[in-house]
């Protein structure tokens, strides 16, 4: 069973992040991801960056992922 920590580790290994928080029950996960990679991208574009970072894990290990993506500036002022 996939753990929130595994998803956090996968994200941090594939995407330069300032902050990652993942919670979940092994099937459904909620994530807050802060990365400079999100600058200048729409929310859909930001989510695509996350999906790319997680790669095959999205097909095999993660049933459902709800995410909030933020730039470092949005995180500081949020």
C-alpha positions as CSV (number, residue, x, y, z in Angstrom):
1,X,0.0,0.0,0.0
2,X,1.3,3.5,-0.9
3,X,1.9,5.8,2.0
4,X,1.8,9.6,2.1
5,X,5.5,9.6,2.8
6,X,6.3,7.6,-0.4
7,X,4.4,10.2,-2.5
8,X,6.2,13.0,-0.7
9,X,9.5,11.3,-1.4
10,X,8.7,10.7,-5.1
11,X,7.7,14.3,-5.6
12,X,10.8,15.7,-3.8
13,X,13.0,13.4,-5.9
14,X,11.5,14.5,-9.2
15,X,10.5,18.1,-8.6
16,X,12.4,21.0,-6.9
17,X,10.0,21.7,-4.0
18,X,10.1,24.2,-1.2
19,X,7.3,22.5,0.7
20,X,5.4,19.2,0.3
21,X,2.7,17.9,2.6
22,X,0.8,14.7,1.7
23,X,-2.0,13.1,3.7
24,X,-4.0,10.1,2.8
25,X,-5.4,6.6,3.6
26,X,-3.5,4.5,1.1
27,X,-6.1,5.0,-1.6
28,X,-7.0,8.7,-1.6
29,X,-4.4,11.4,-1.0
30,X,-4.4,15.2,-0.5
31,X,-1.2,17.1,-1.2
32,X,0.0,20.7,-0.9
33,X,3.0,21.3,-3.2
34,X,5.1,24.5,-3.3
35,X,7.5,24.8,-6.2
36,X,9.2,27.5,-8.3
37,X,8.5,25.2,-11.3
38,X,4.8,26.4,-11.1
39,X,5.6,30.1,-11.9
40,X,3.9,31.3,-15.0
41,X,1.8,28.2,-15.4
42,X,-2.0,27.8,-15.1
43,X,-3.4,25.5,-12.4
44,X,-3.8,22.8,-15.1
45,X,-0.2,23.3,-16.1
46,X,0.9,23.1,-12.5
47,X,-1.0,19.8,-12.0
48,X,0.6,18.5,-15.2
49,X,4.0,19.2,-13.8
50,X,3.1,17.1,-10.7
51,X,1.7,14.3,-12.8
52,X,4.9,14.2,-14.8
53,X,7.0,14.2,-11.6
54,X,5.0,11.2,-10.3
55,X,5.1,9.4,-13.7
56,X,4.1,5.8,-13.6
57,X,3.2,6.0,-9.9
58,X,0.0,7.8,-11.0
59,X,-1.0,4.6,-13.0
60,X,0.0,2.0,-10.5
61,X,0.4,3.3,-7.0
62,X,-1.9,6.2,-6.5
63,X,-5.7,5.7,-6.8
64,X,-6.7,9.4,-6.3
65,X,-4.7,12.5,-5.7
66,X,-6.2,15.9,-4.8
67,X,-3.6,18.7,-4.9
68,X,-3.1,22.3,-4.1
69,X,-0.2,23.8,-6.0
70,X,1.4,27.0,-5.1
71,X,4.4,29.1,-6.1
72,X,6.8,30.1,-3.3
73,X,5.3,33.7,-3.5
74,X,1.7,32.4,-3.1
75,X,2.8,30.2,-0.2
76,X,4.4,33.1,1.6
77,X,1.4,35.4,1.2
78,X,-1.3,32.7,1.5
